[in-house]
């Protein structure tokens, strides 16, 4: 077996172990057994469990980036691309076995490595949206805003409507989620003619930065 194939075999075994047992309960001995290699073989490629886990997570993040990029169509509006991208990455996050286990581990044990991994997943989404927001501002599709703040709010709102809401209520349909996103972000909820300025604005205009 070639060096590349053996490394791939180890990564696949480790992915299976992390997905089944989580970060905390996975050991290098387990990975070696699943991969059917000696533990010393693993150390020829990875210095420790943290490095092995990071390699796997990097692959997951790259796959997420690929999914978001696939959802962007130049002939569609910013908000249409936003809905499609968030649909894609949220579905990926909720169906990927490793991310499911890590989210469960964060909830049950608060494992720092699992928490950091899930934060990195969210950061990938926020970073992607931030770049799309900048592009939309340049093309005059949306108002001038702080892209980092706006993308953070968009992600949190979308997750709240698509995932958190359904834990205690009847799940919203994708069309309902889009309607609320449009209401809160595209249109705003203030009645026309009334002042909208707050003491602590949700987003800053460029001139305020």
C-alpha positions in Angstrom: 0.0 0.0 0.0 1.4 3.4 -0.9 2.0 6.2 1.6 -0.9 8.2 0.2 -3.3 5.3 0.5 -2.2 4.5 4.0 -2.7 8.1 5.1 -6.1 8.2 3.5 -7.0 4.9 5.3 -6.0 6.5 8.6 -8.0 9.7 7.9 -11.1 7.7 6.9 -10.8 5.6 10.1 -10.4 8.7 12.3 -13.4 10.4 10.6 -15.4 7.3 11.4 -14.2 7.3 15.0 -14.8 11.0 15.6 -18.3 10.7 14.0 -19.2 7.7 16.2 -17.6 8.6 19.5 -16.9 12.3 19.3 -13.6 14.1 19.9 -13.4 13.5 23.6 -13.9 9.7 23.4 -11.8 9.0 20.4 -8.3 7.7 21.0 -5.4 6.9 18.7 -5.7 3.3 19.7 -9.3 3.3 18.4 -8.2 4.9 15.2 -5.5 2.3 14.8 -7.9 -0.6 15.3 -10.4 0.8 12.8 -7.7 1.5 10.2 -6.1 -1.9 10.9 -2.7 -0.3 11.3 -0.2 0.0 14.2 -0.5 3.1 16.3 3.0 4.0 15.4 1.9 4.2 11.7 -0.5 7.0 12.6 2.3 9.0 14.2 4.3 8.9 10.9 1.6 11.2 9.5 0.1 13.0 12.5 1.9 14.2 15.7 -1.2 13.8 17.9 -5.0 13.5 17.9 -5.4 17.3 17.7 -3.5 17.4 14.4 -5.4 14.4 13.0 -8.7 16.0 13.9 -7.7 19.4 12.4 -6.8 17.7 9.1 -10.3 16.1 9.0 -12.0 19.3 9.9 -10.1 21.2 7.2 -11.6 18.8 4.7 -15.1 19.4 6.0 -14.7 23.2 5.8 -13.4 23.0 2.3 -16.5 21.0 1.3 -18.7 23.6 2.9 -17.0 26.3 1.0 -17.5 24.3 -2.2 -21.2 24.0 -1.4 -21.7 27.7 -0.8 -19.8 28.7 -4.0 -22.0 26.3 -6.0 -25.2 28.1 -4.8 -24.1 31.5 -6.3 -25.6 32.4 -9.6 -24.6 35.7 -11.3 -28.1 36.2 -12.7 -29.8 35.9 -9.3 -30.3 38.6 -6.7 -28.3 38.8 -3.5 -31.1 37.5 -1.4 -31.9 34.6 -3.7 -28.2 33.6 -3.5 -28.3 34.1 0.3 -31.3 31.7 0.7 -29.8 29.1 -1.5 -26.4 29.2 0.2 -27.8 29.1 3.7 -30.1 26.2 2.7 -27.1 24.3 1.4 -24.7 24.8 4.3 -27.4 24.3 7.0 -28.5 21.1 5.4 -24.9 20.0 5.1 -24.3 20.8 8.8 -27.4 18.9 10.0 -26.7 15.8 7.9 -22.9 15.5 8.2 -22.3 12.7 10.7 -19.1 14.3 12.2 -20.8 17.7 12.6 -23.9 16.1 14.2 -21.7 14.4 16.7 -19.6 17.5 17.5 -22.7 19.6 18.0 -24.0 16.9 20.4 -20.7 16.8 22.2 -20.7 20.6 22.7 -24.2 20.4 24.1 -23.6 17.4 26.5 -19.9 17.9 27.5 -18.8 21.3 26.3 -15.6 19.8 25.0 -13.4 22.8 24.0 -12.1 21.2 20.8 -15.7 20.4 19.7 -16.8 23.9 20.5 -14.0 25.4 18.6 -14.7 23.1 15.6 -18.3 24.2 15.5 -17.3 27.8 15.7 -14.9 27.4 12.8 -17.8 25.9 10.8 -20.0 29.0 11.6 -17.0 31.3 10.8 -16.8 29.8 7.3 -20.4 30.6 6.6 -20.1 34.2 8.1 -16.9 34.8 6.0 -18.6 33.7 2.9 -21.6 35.9 3.5 -19.4 38.8 4.3 -17.8 38.6 0.9 -21.2 38.3 -0.8 -22.4 41.3 1.1 -19.4 43.4 -0.1 -20.1 42.3 -3.6 -23.8 43.2 -3.3 -22.9 46.7 -1.9 -20.5 47.3 -4.8 -23.3 46.4 -7.3 -25.8 48.6 -5.4 -28.1 45.7 -4.5 -28.1 46.5 -0.7 -27.3 49.4 1.5 -23.9 50.2 2.8 -23.4 48.1 6.0 -20.7 46.6 8.1 -20.4 43.2 6.3 -19.1 41.3 9.3 -22.0 42.4 11.6 -24.6 41.9 8.8 -23.3 38.4 7.9 -23.3 37.4 11.6 -26.9 38.5 12.0 -28.0 36.8 8.9 -26.5 33.4 9.9 -27.9 33.6 13.4 -31.3 34.6 12.2 -31.4 31.8 9.6 -30.3 29.2 12.1 -32.9 30.4 14.6 -35.7 30.2 12.1 -34.7 27.0 10.3 -33.4 25.0 13.3 -34.0 26.5 16.8 -37.6 27.4 16.2 -38.6 23.9 15.3 -37.4 22.5 18.7 -40.5 23.9 20.4 -42.8 24.9 17.5 -44.1 23.6 14.2 -41.2 23.8 11.8 -41.3 26.7 9.3 -41.3 25.9 5.6 -38.5 27.2 3.4 -40.8 29.7 1.9 -41.9 31.0 5.4 -38.2 31.2 6.4 -37.5 33.3 3.3 -40.5 35.5 4.0 -39.2 36.3 7.5 -35.6 36.8 6.3 -37.0 39.2 3.7 -39.2 41.0 6.3 -36.4 41.4 8.9 -33.4 42.0 6.6 -34.7 43.2 3.2 -37.6 45.3 4.3 -37.3 46.0 8.0 -40.3 45.9 10.4 -40.7 49.6 11.2 -43.8 51.2 9.9 -43.2 53.7 7.0 -43.0 57.2 8.3 -41.7 56.3 11.7 -38.2 56.8 12.8 -36.0 53.8 12.7 -32.8 55.0 14.4 -31.8 53.2 17.5 -29.3 54.1 20.2 -27.3 50.9 19.2 -27.8 50.3 15.5 -27.8 46.7 14.2 -25.4 47.6 11.5 -23.1 50.6 10.8 -22.9 52.5 7.6 -19.5 52.8 5.9 -19.2 56.4 6.9 -19.5 55.5 10.6 -16.6 53.0 10.4 
